[in-house]
Amino acid sequence: MHLKMNQAFISIVSPVYRAESIVPLLVSEIQREVETITNNYEIILVEDGSPDNSWEAIKREAAKNKRVKGIRLSRNFGQHYAITAGLDFANGDWTVVIDCDLQDSPSEIPNLFNKALEGHKIILARREVRNDTFKKKLSSRLFYKTLTFLTGVQQDATIANFGIYHKDVILTIRKMREPFRNFAAIVKWVGFSPITINVKHSKRVEGKSTYNLTKLMKLAVDTILAYSNKPLYYIVGLGFFVSLLAFIYSLVVLIKYFTGGIGVMGYTSLILSIWIVGGLVIMFLGIVGLYIGKMFEGIKNRPIYIINETENIN
């Protein structure tokens, strides 16, 4: 049964980093759009160890409006960990996750909500035209191509974190406490038959993205290690292929030996074999080591994030 529009309680969660001057505009735009849907809402801003005065900006907004809630993490844990912190405190029947840079426009929130009222539990915002630099688009495309190839699951570069999620989805996500966090990957894993709607994607109000190619590739590797064992299958396949070549080569050498076709064994082939096999062994050990490292991080059972202070959080 759908909630009537004036009864729905909506939580808006936004991770905040280097957004001191953006916070007031972010809050005012969210308020304006959400109040066309309901008067029951909360805005949860999670300051992720930002080096500027973002937390002071959040405190000022929280002092003016009790619906604005602030969470300050003890250090920079990362965007997806900040989202996790916000979701842990979200009380809404529906929760909107939106970045703080206003590239994902709050004006799309009513559209997301109206689509949710049709009976869907996850509605993801698909950016038809991305207003990013060529470098950002290229790095993002490489990131999602890598994820698609190594996870075996089709990834869409036009979809990020922006969307609206039913409380059943949020409660399910809260149960997932693995130490590595990738919100989009978790949403894909939990199911609930997500759908997408096309939204506008705006230019950044100020500053530039903190995600460069190196960070995106690291995020891709971490996501693959956390959500896929496909690289291990590739290792087995490659190992089998190398072993097959070695076996065939051994047969050739053995035949030549008995037919008198070998005088002195080739130094070049010996050295190449050592380097190729040695390199593969080191690579295989490195990949397996990465998986073991992730397991080691998990068994420590450390908290996913640490809260330093809060505003308007009961």
N, C-alpha and C positions, 0 to 999 in steps of 0.2 A: 504494500500500500504506500503510495507516495505521500510525502509531507506537503501540506499546503505551503505556499511560498512564504507567508508571514509567520509560519511556525518553525521553519528550518533554522537550525543553528549551524553556522558556517565558521570554520576555522581557516585562517589564511596563514600559512607558514612560509617564511622567507629567510634564507641564510644571508647574513649581512657581512660584507668584507669590503673595506675601502669605499665606504658609501656615506661618509659623514654628511656631505651636502645633498645626497639623494634621499636620505631617510624621510625628511618632511614631505617631499613630493610623493614618495612611494606611499606613505600612510594616507595622505589626503586623496590620492587617486583611488586607492583601494576602498577607502571609506565611501567615496562618492558612488562607486560602482556597486559595492555590496549592498548599500542601503536602498538600491533600486529593487533588491531581492528580498531582504529581510532586515529587521532591526536587531536580530539576535546574531551577533558575530563576535569574533575575537581575532586580533592580528598578533601573531607570535613572531617576533623578530629575534633571530639568534645571531648574536655577534660572535664571529669565529676568530677571535684573537687578532682583530684588525689593528694595524699599526697606527691608524689615524684616530680621530675622536668619534668614531661611529657609535660607541657605547653611550657617550654623553648625549648624542643626538637622539638615540633611542630613549634614554631616560627622560629627556625633555618631552618627547611625544607621549610617553607613558604617564607623565605627570599631568598632561592636559586631558588625557582620555584613558580611563581605566580599562577600556576594551583593548588597548594596546599593551601587550605584554612583552617583556624583554628577558632574554636569557643570555648571559655572558659566559662563554666558555673560558677555561683557564689558560688556553693557548690556542694556536691555530691547528685544529684537527683536520680541517678540510670540509669542502662544501657538503658532501654526502653525510658526514658525521653531524654537521650542524642541522641538516634536514632531519636526521634521526632524532636529535634532541628536541626539535620543534614538534615532531609527530608524537613523541612520548608525552607531551603536555597538551596536545590538541584534544578538545572536548566536543568537537562538532559532529553533527549528523553527517556533514560533508566536510572534507578538508581540501583546500586548494594549496598546491605547492607552486611557488613562483619565485624567480630570481629577483634580486634587489636592483638590478641595473636598468629596469624598465624597458628592456628590449622585448620581453614578454609583457604585453600591455594588459593592465588590470581591466581595461574596457572589454576584454574577452571573457571575463569571469561570468557575467550573466549568460552569455552564449553557452559556456561550458555547463552551467547549472541547468539551463533549460533543456539541454540534451540529456543531462543526468535524469531529469524527471520523466524521461521516456522509458525508464526502467533499466538503465545501465549503471554499473557500479564503478567503472573506471572510464573516464573520458580524457584522452590525451590530446594535447594541442599540437597540431602539425603545422610547422612554419612553411607556408607555400614558397615564399621568397625570403631568403635569409639576408638581412642587412648587416653583413659582416665583411671584413676585409678578405681579399683573395687568399692571404696566408692563413687566416682563421678557417676559411671554408676548406682549403686544401688539407690542413692538419686534421680537421674534423672528419673529412672524407676518408683519410688514411686510417684514422682511429676506428671508424665504424667498419671499414673494409677488413681490417685486421681482426676485429671482434667477430664479424660474420664468418670469416674463414676458419678461425681457431675454436669457435664455440659451436659451429654448425647451426646456429640460429640466426635468421635474417635480422639484421639491425638496420634501423632507419635513421639516417643522419639529420632528418628534418624534425625528429621528435627528441625532446630532452626531458626535463623534469616537470615542466608546466602542465598542469592538468587538475582535474577534480576527482576525488576519491571518496567512496562511501566509507562509513565508519567500520563496516565489516572488513574492508580491505586494510584500513589503518590498524585495526586490532590484530589482524593476521601478520602484518609487517612488524608490529611491535614484538611479536614472539620470536622473530628472527634476530638473534643477538650475535651472529658471527662477527669477528673483529674487523673484517674487511667490508666496507660499505660502498655499494653503488646503487643508488636509489632506482634508477631506470632498470637495471638488471633485476633487482628484487621485485619490482612491479611486474616485469615480464614473467618471472618465475612463479609468482603466486596465482596467476591465471585470472579468473573472474571475467574472461572474454572482453578485454578492453577494446574500445572503439576510438576512432580519431575524428577530429573536426579541424578544418583549416582555419588558421588564425593569422593575423597580421604580425609581422616581426619588425620591430622598430630599430632605429639606430641607438647606440649607447648614448645616454645623456651626457656622460663625461667619462674620462679615463679609458683604459683598454683592458681587455680580458687578461686575467692572470694565467689562463691556460695556454701554454705554448706547445709546440710539437713534442718536446721532450716529456712534459707533464702528461700530455694525452697518451703517449705511447706507454708511459709507466702505468697510467690508469688502465690502459688496455691489457697490459701484461698482468697486472694485479687482478683484473676482472676475470681474465681467462683462467688464472690459477685458482681463483675462488669458485668459479661456476662451471668449469669444464675440465675434463681429463683427456681431452682430445690430443693435446701435445704428446702425452704418453703413448697413445696409439700410433702417432706419427713416428715416435722413436722406435717402437717395436717394428713398424713397417720398414723404416730406413735400415735398421739393424739387420733385418731379414734380407733386404736387398743387397747390402754390402756383403753379408755372409754368402749369399748366392753367387755374387761375382767372384768372391775369394775361392769358392768351391770350384767354379768353372775354370778360373785361372790355374788352380792347383792341378786340375785334370790335364790342362794343356801342358803345364810344366812337366808333369809326370810322363805324359806320352812322349814329349821331346826327350826326356831323360833316357827312356828305354829304347828310343830309336836313334839315339846318338846325336840328337839335334842341339844339345846344350854343351857348350864348352865351359865358359866361365859365366856364372849367374850375373845378371845385369845389376850394377850398382844403382843406376837411376831408378829402376822399378822397385828395388828394395827400399830406397829412401822415400820415394813417393808413397809406397804402401804404409810405411811407418808414420809419415806425417798425416796422411788421410785418416787412417784408422785411429791414430792418437788424437787428432782433432775431433773426430766424431765421439770418441769416448769422453773427452773433456766436456764437449757440448752436452752429451747425454747426462753426465754427472751433474752439470750445472742446472739443467732443467729439473731433474729429480730433486736436486738440492733446494731449488726454489719452492717446490711443493712441500718438502720437509720443513722449510723455513716458515711457510704459511701455517702448517700444522703446529709448529712450535709457538707461533704467535697465538694460536687459538687456545692451546692448553694452558697458557698463562692466566687466562680468564680475567684479564684486566678490564676495567670499565671501557665502554666504547667511547665515551667522552666524559669530561669533568666540568661541572658547573662552578663558576667562580661566584657569581651573584645573579640575582633576578629582580625584576620589577613587575609588580601586579600579579605575581604567581602565588597562588594560595598553597 
